[in-house]
Amino acid sequence: MLAAKFIVSGKVQGVFYRASTREQALQLGLSGIARNLADGRVEVLAGGSREALAAFERWLWNGPAAAQVEAVSREDMAAQAWRGFVIG
């Protein structure tokens, strides 16, 4: 199992980005957390298979219909023992 930290910039708060991210993560079999940052970005920590994380990263670039994603950065990290996918 792999894990990654994503930072998503743009219009990603107040547009159901975290809730949609949770739905997508669960569909892909990922675990982790999505939370708003004070500066308007969203931080997403996710763990799962290489293929699922790659598909998830592609999805993060679009997000829900109301989002306007400007950038997604990814930093691979040590695997974590998350249970499910939560919104922080």
NORJO-V791727 format. One line per field, one symbol per residue. phi: phi as a letter, one per 40 degrees, with the letter a starting at -180 (. if undefined). psi: psi as a letter, one per 30 degrees, with the letter a starting at -180 (. if undefined). burial: b if it has 9 or more other ideal C-beta (glycine too) atoms within 8 Angstrom, else e. Layout:
BEGIN
phi: ???
psi: ???
burial: ???
END
This chain:
BEGIN
phi: .baabbbbbhcbbgbgccccccdcccccgcbiabacbccgcbbbbabicdcccccccccdcbgcdccbcbabbbbcacdbbcbgbbbc
psi: klllkkkklaigkgggeeeeeeeeeeefgllakkkklfgflkkkkkkaleeeeeeeeeeffealeflikekjkkjklkklhljajlk.
burial: ebbbbbbbbbbbeebebbbbbbebbbebebbbbbbbbeeebbbbbbbbeeebbebbbebbeebbeebebeebeeeebeebebeebbee
END
